[in-house]
Amino acid sequence: MDYIDYYKLLGLERTATEDEIKKAYRKMARKYHPDLNPNDQEAEKKFKQVNEANEVLSNTENRKKYDQYGSEWKHGEEINRARNQQQSNARSQSAHNQNFGSEEYSDFFDSFFGGSSRGGGNQVKYRGQDHSAQLTLDLRDVYETKKHTLTLNDKKIALSIPAGVKNEQVLRIKGHGGNGVNGGP
């Protein structure tokens, strides 16, 4: 989803007061309200955006987060935790590795990119990405175990769907995901 500048959407400056936000919101909500714009999908979309902008900017705490983090305002606390963790890790790494040699540097990147400068005994293996497909079953198919054929990435896969499978249940089929990295599954 594209970033929406809530201030710009409501026609406000970043220094707007609570009253100015409320006034701008009411004006825009009236303009794009679905009752005044029946069957206008664009007006309905704008109306939802205006409501979202009001919910964020009229709440003092959310507005602070929005001003600080922009489009990532909902994840501000996670961003702070990650930054603090990175700074903490950097400090401990700096103290630990003041003599960081080229061989250690090479090993670090080898573990991520699959190289093996020393025989490759300690390569990290990463699992391949899961693929997904949807299979529609009749009510009868749910009551007894049946074999079905599923097409995934132009491959036909024969599988047995167990009796009692639930609606929107996810089943994993071993060996039919994306390729792993460094020999991972």
Phi and psi in degrees as a GROMACS rama.xvg file:
@    title "Ramachandran Plot"
@    xaxis  label "Phi"
@    yaxis  label "Psi"
@TYPE xy
-73.1614  151.54  ASP-2
-71.0184  133.456  TYR-3
-115.861  122.98  ILE-4
-80.625  106.237  ASP-5
-61.6012  -36.5598  TYR-6
-63.9996  -47.6095  TYR-7
-63.5532  -40.6991  LYS-8
-58.5291  -39.5529  LEU-9
-90.4886  0.0608693  LEU-10
70.3938  38.6865  GLY-11
-119.461  159.58  LEU-12
-88.5906  162.294  GLU-13
-67.3264  -16.6647  ARG-14
-92.6996  11.2668  THR-15
-59.7786  144.202  ALA-16
-85.0437  170.161  THR-17
-59.9503  -40.6807  GLU-18
-64.535  -40.8991  ASP-19
-64.8361  -38.1281  GLU-20
-64.6524  -46.3495  ILE-21
-61.0221  -44.6821  LYS-22
-63.3919  -46.6278  LYS-23
-63.973  -40.0871  ALA-24
-61.3683  -47.971  TYR-25
-60.6862  -40.6779  ARG-26
-63.5245  -46.789  LYS-27
-71.2492  -37.5373  MET-28
-64.5871  -40.1462  ALA-29
-63.3945  -41.9001  ARG-30
-63.9127  -40.5012  LYS-31
-105.59  7.43948  TYR-32
-57.887  134.973  HIS-33
-58.0516  -30.2574  PRO-34
-68.1915  -29.6765  ASP-35
-90.3385  -12.5578  LEU-36
-132.372  62.7733  ASN-37
-63.4031  142.331  PRO-38
61.3382  21.9409  ASN-39
-108.786  99.2152  ASP-40
-62.9241  -36.7247  GLN-41
-66.0908  -40.846  GLU-42
-65.3702  -39.1076  ALA-43
-63.7174  -41.6303  GLU-44
-62.9155  -45.6705  LYS-45
-62.2939  -40.4029  LYS-46
-59.8008  -42.7188  PHE-47
-64.8979  -41.1125  LYS-48
-64.6953  -40.9678  GLN-49
-63.1413  -41.3798  VAL-50
-63.0645  -43.0287  ASN-51
-62.6023  -43.9807  GLU-52
-59.7041  -43.2546  ALA-53
-64.7394  -42.6163  ASN-54
-60.1073  -37.5408  GLU-55
-77.58  -50.7024  VAL-56
-75.1916  -25.0675  LEU-57
-83.972  -10.9501  SER-58
-98.6372  116.257  ASN-59
-55.4345  -45.3878  THR-60
-66.5649  -45.5229  GLU-61
-64.5224  -36.669  ASN-62
-64.2464  -41.1789  ARG-63
-60.349  -44.63  LYS-64
-63.5672  -42.732  LYS-65
-62.9663  -42.9981  TYR-66
-63.6341  -34.7623  ASP-67
-82.449  -41.4289  GLN-68
-110.424  -6.82646  TYR-69
62.7963  -130.021  GLY-70
-63.7173  -19.2585  SER-71
-96.2983  21.0469  GLU-72
-59.2036  -30.943  TRP-73
-68.2956  -23.6413  LYS-74
-107.962  22.0669  HIS-75
-57.707  -42.5172  GLY-76
-66.3382  -40.0627  GLU-77
-65.2065  -39.3609  GLU-78
-62.2595  -44.5838  ILE-79
-61.3603  -44.5423  ASN-80
-61.1411  -43.8545  ARG-81
-64.3945  -42.0142  ALA-82
-62.3296  -45.2057  ARG-83
-62.4213  -40.8513  ASN-84
-64.4179  -42.5071  GLN-85
-62.8118  -43.6001  GLN-86
-64.1527  -41.0753  GLN-87
-64.0219  -44.5166  SER-88
-63.7086  -41.0415  ASN-89
-63.3585  -41.9324  ALA-90
-63.9562  -45.2401  ARG-91
-69.2432  -36.4539  SER-92
-66.0719  -41.0014  GLN-93
-61.764  -43.8682  SER-94
-68.4394  -36.3624  ALA-95
-78.2222  -36.8892  HIS-96
-116.77  53.1337  ASN-97
-67.7854  -23.97  GLN-98
-110.593  57.1754  ASN-99
-71.1011  104.038  PHE-100
-83.11  166.928  GLY-101
-65.9837  -29.3697  SER-102
-67.6275  -42.2736  GLU-103
-64.8302  -40.0576  GLU-104
-60.5572  -43.0988  TYR-105
-64.4138  -43.8983  SER-106
-60.8193  -37.7068  ASP-107
-59.2532  -50.7073  PHE-108
-72.5614  -31.6544  PHE-109
-60.4433  -38.6385  ASP-110
-65.7683  -28.3483  SER-111
-88.7713  -36.2037  PHE-112
-108.163  7.65704  PHE-113
85.1221  5.87592  GLY-114
-75.2157  168.903  GLY-115
-148.086  88.122  SER-116
-76.0061  -17.4033  SER-117
-129.911  39.2033  ARG-118
93.4129  -11.8833  GLY-119
70.5709  30.1623  GLY-120
-69.4494  -26.8106  GLY-121
-112.854  32.1748  ASN-122
-70.0329  139.275  GLN-123
-83.8129  130.498  VAL-124
-98.7065  133.695  LYS-125
-116.105  136.618  TYR-126
-70.4041  144.783  ARG-127
-70.2691  162.084  GLY-128
-71.5477  141.784  GLN-129
-73.5297  144.455  ASP-130
-108.49  157.921  HIS-131
-135.829  150.942  SER-132
-147.763  160.472  ALA-133
-115.96  137.842  GLN-134
-123.416  123.564  LEU-135
-95.2857  129.051  THR-136
-116.557  148.763  LEU-137
-79.8793  164.312  ASP-138
-59.077  -37.7524  LEU-139
-63.4238  -34.8135  ARG-140
-65.7296  -23.1018  ASP-141
-79.8481  -24.7767  VAL-142
-83.3957  -17.2618  TYR-143
-140.579  150.331  GLU-144
-67.7615  128.158  THR-145
-137.108  154.399  LYS-146
-89.8788  137.731  LYS-147
-133.521  158.736  HIS-148
-114.661  129.447  THR-149
-119.287  136.069  LEU-150
-101.654  123.334  THR-151
-136.525  118.83  LEU-152
53.4925  47.5898  ASN-153
62.651  16.7367  ASP-154
-113.789  137.914  LYS-155
-91.732  128.723  LYS-156
-119.726  123.132  ILE-157
-90.049  130.035  ALA-158
-146.803  156.429  LEU-159
-101.036  125.053  SER-160
-94.9272  119.794  ILE-161
-68.9489  150.594  PRO-162
-62.3483  143.083  ALA-163
85.6419  12.5666  GLY-164
-61.2158  141.753  VAL-165
-92.1556  160.283  LYS-166
-62.303  132.297  ASN-167
61.6579  22.9523  GLU-168
-70.3882  142.319  GLN-169
-101.18  127.516  VAL-170
-115.219  135.168  LEU-171
-99.082  136.959  ARG-172
-115.922  109.913  ILE-173
-62.8384  135.825  LYS-174
87.3656  4.86876  GLY-175
-119.713  19.5879  HIS-176
-94.1835  -164.511  GLY-177
-73.3379  165.43  GLY-178
-68.3272  140.229  ASN-179
-79.191  169.397  GLY-180
-108.221  139.139  VAL-181
58.6295  36.4364  ASN-182
82.201  13.6873  GLY-183
-70.968  162.121  GLY-184
